[in-house]
Amino acid sequence: MEMQRQRQQKTVIFVSVASLQIISCLAADPKSTSSSKKAFAVVCTLLGLIIFVLLSVFLFKWWQKKKREDQQARLLRLFEEDDDLEVELGLRD
């Protein structure tokens, strides 16, 4: 749990630093050449791809967690129903 939180913090820091770097590049040279425009497009594309992948991984992990919680709740309900059945049959007080 702690490692996941640290990984998320590192990811947020990385994305923040990358965004600030892009903003500073844009502000530094208003007369950008075609090569810098291409570089900017590549950086934006990579940053977008990284964000998409991280978001996908986060959503997948979140979905797995919810699915696991639902399965555990279903299992607990199954055993609760068995306990009620035993009480009704007089096998247990």
URNORPE-V160167 format. One line per field, one symbol per residue. ss: DSSP state (H for helix, E for strand, L for the rest). burial: b if it has 24 or more other ideal C-beta (glycine too) atoms within 12 Angstrom, else e. A space follows every 10 residues. Layout:
ss=???
burial=???
//
This chain:
ss=LHHHHHHHHH HHHHHHHHHH HHHHHHHHLL LLLHHHHHHH HHHHHHHHHH HHHHHHHHHH HHHHHHHHHH HHHHHHHHHH HHHHHHHHHL LLL
burial=eeeeeeeeee eeeeeeeeee ebeeeeeeee eeeeeeeeee eeeeeebeee eeeeeeeeee eeeeeeeeee eeeeeeeeee eeeeeeeeee eee
//
